[in-house]
Amino acid sequence: MDKKALSERDICTKFITPAVKKAGWDEMTQIREEVSFTKGRIIVRGKMVSRGQGKRADYILYYKPNIPLAIIEAKDNTQAIGAGMQQALEYAETLDIPFVFASNGDGFVFHDRTGNAANVETTLSLDNFPSPDELWRRYAEAKGLTAEAEEIVLEDYYDDGSGKTPRYYQVNAVNAAMEAIAKGQNRILLVMATGTGKTYTSFQIIWRLWKGGHKKRILFLADRNVLVDQTMVNDFRPFGPAMAKLSANAKTIERDDGSKIELPTAVDKKRRVDTAYEVYLGLYQSLTGPEERQKLYKEFSPGFFDLIVIDECHRGSASEDSAWREILEHFSEATQIGLTATPKETEYASNIAYFNEPVYSYTLKQGIRDGFLAPYKVIKVHIDRDVEGYRPEKGQVDRDGNEIEDRIYNAKDFDRNLVLDDRTKLVAKKVTEFLKESGDRYQKTIIFCVDQEHAARMRQALINENADLVAENHRYVMRITGNDKEGLDQLGNFIDPEVRYPVLVTTSRLLSTGVDAQTCRLIVLDREVGSMTEFKQIVGRGTRVHEDTQKFFFTLMDFRGATNHFADPDFDGEPVQIYSPGPDQPMVPPDPPEGGDEPQGGEGIDGADGGETVLINPLTAPGSGAPSDGSRKIYVDGVPVVIVAERIEYLDENGKLVTESLRDFTKKALRKHFASLDEFLKRWNDTDRKQAIVDELAAEGLSLDVIAEELGKDLDPFDLVCHIAFDRKPLTRQERAEQVKKRDIFGKYGDQARSVLDALLTKYADEGMLNLDDTNVLRIPPLNTLGTPMQLIKAFGGKAGFEDAVHALQNELYQEVA
């Protein structure tokens, strides 16, 4: 056997796997091959949405399921034994795996990431691969785990038998929390971006501790009823009869699978608590209150709970002056785990000060990069009154006949102190225009308003703009706010992907956090968002990917300059595109035009962040007067408002927003891929299957189809690259085919073979076929009229002759570079 002739897969099968099994690793439970651990970034450019390639490890070795110990990166035998090490180390860092191996089938290079090894890297023979117990012992020693701590860390994950496994970052978070608890840490913080499965992660932590008997009574705290109900019927369902809700009101809830269940409750009508359950779920609000009789948590002794998990802990539970803090202090002996998407660090509140530094973080930026979260476009809409302000004429009166105070009112005043009704109507009109131009008026949309009264007016304005769809179903537009029972009753339908109505929902703050709106495709901001924490939460309403409904990205429409938070270094998930429509321009972001570097609709000024270029910033516009005392709203009719400014921006490879045409973007990316024309020509000519190069570019988000559509010509991918990247004049496929025919290179072949080559040239000119040597092409018109595939191949003296002829034809096609 010539070892160097073997493929990488053969090396794995014949050498690496046997060596690992010989060391005592169980093939069924401990060895996994070709493990994909990211989904591949979702790439949005123009109208096209694609995914990049996900990351995949050749081997991951587990001590127990979901407790990874080692990673192996394999290469074929033509490469050095440690050739895959750098790639493996990058994967190991992401997956938080302590031991790393690289192999070409001759042996292993072993890298110990624990920091405890005398030599970080050593070379091992195939016979000396370490056993599972040896690696676990080294790991436990490095982590300082006692025998008792090891027992906790090695508790089994919940497995429902369906094959569902946690994502890699959920495994990292669960294992990090378990290790911290095993070492005696009682205040633990997990930071995980919205949409990454914090509740499922917390379930696995609780399950492992509860099932192993390490924590016998557990309290799960949230501040939204819907969060508790969803959790009980879905992620926490395996707890079954051991679980109850700390509420006196029974409720029937529908599960994800369509079945219905009545939630068990642990409180009777006299507010007496049944202490026979083991897992309790409750709302902060139902456990405490300003009066002593409302403090339901005092029905439990301070030592009753062993473990408390606080969902969305940024929302006040850790603030020293919070009414909810008293619950955590009452049960101070319990281990307390805080879950948040946004660790809160302000002058007034800090959950890091209470819970300590996070034991694990998974950010919005990481989620988008890995392809688990949806990227987004931003539409910035600047209204003239927001930018310039509004000053009443002398003696002007409001709707009630009262004289309006003479001062300049700006964006901070509108809809809070002073209402310009035409402004509300304009926002509703622009939102409706976007829905119509996008081609889908049924995409779930949340419109965030200043307060509940503003949400009511916005609902009315949207109803008037969408009267045709409201006539079909009055729930097309609804207000969902805390004081609106009819709206609140529809919250479940809004977040259910299977239910069409309601479609457009106006709110103030109710939907900004914790609501799992998987199919939300449009988020509209018509109120200021001063807090970075709240801004991240609002963005999180749209970041869930929902493949069943083809929701791979969403749009954020900003009327109040809230997206200036992108300039804050604390923001970690930049948009893929920003678009600011002018007065007469469409609301849907167009594909970037050629030469799009110049600002349109106004004069560009550099943004403060050094990357994003903003035309006019309403928050820093001159003339921002002090707000009124807020005692009543002033309603002013007949004040016209219009849209100003337009700009399109893209995210570059460094995460900075730049204004750039699609053509310029593609050129820059291609020049990165191929340093010179000569390098590209060599790659192209050396590759028999040309489609492989096209597929490679597409996997990185460089779809040549999009740029071809913009150019509007029938160009071969070869000419597209030469033209866009290296400024060469392109030839159409027809021109290339004609040049080959003129050179009369088929003279040595017989009539039938020449007919086949002529037909292939015609097919190339018409359809741009890149894989001409695929014999299946002989089965389709017009080639199938020239003879059977066997006869046609025979005309070339056999399959090898046919392939040689086609490769010669391809070489002739790409001989000319203008």
Secondary structure, 3 states (H helix, E strand, C coil): CCHHHCCHHHHHHHHHHHHHHHCCCCCCCCEEEEEECCCCCEEEECCEEEECCCCEEEEEEEEECCEEEEEEEECCCCCCCCCCHHHHHHHHHHHCCCEEEEECCCEEEEEECCCCCCCCEEEEEHHHCCCHHHHHHHHHHHHCCCHHHHHHHCCCCCCCCCCCCCCHHHHHHHHHHHHHHHCCCCEEEEEECCCCCHHHHHHHHHHHHHHCCCCCCEEEEECCHHHHHHHHHCCCHHHHHHEEECCCCCCEEECCCCCEEECCECECCCCCECCCCCEEEEEHHHHCCCCHHHCHHHHCCCCCCCEEEECCHHHCCCCCCCCCHHHHHHCCCCEEEEEECCCCECCCCEHHHHHCCCCEEECHHHHHHHCCECCEEEEECEEHHHHHCECCCCCCECCCCCECCCCCECCCCECCCEEEHHHHHHHHHHHHHHHHHHCCCCCEEEEECCCHHHHHHHHHHHHHHCHHHHHHCHHHEEECCCCCHHHHHCHHHHHCCCCCCCCEEEECCCCCCCCCCCCEEEEEECCCCCCHHHHHHHHHCCCECEHHHCECCEEEEECCCHHHHHHCCCCCCCCCEEECCCCCCCCCCCCCCCCCCCCECCCCEECCCCCCEECCCCCCCCCCCCCCCCCCCEEECCCCCCEECECEEEECCCCCEECCCHHHHHHHHHHHHCCCHHHHHHHHHHCCCCHHHHHHHHHCCCCHHHHHHHHCCCECHHHHHHHHHHCCCCCEHHHHHHHHHHHCCCCCCCHHHHHHHHHHHHHHHHHCCCCCCCHHHHHCCCHHHCCCHHHHHHCCCCHHHHHHHHHHHHHHHCCCCC
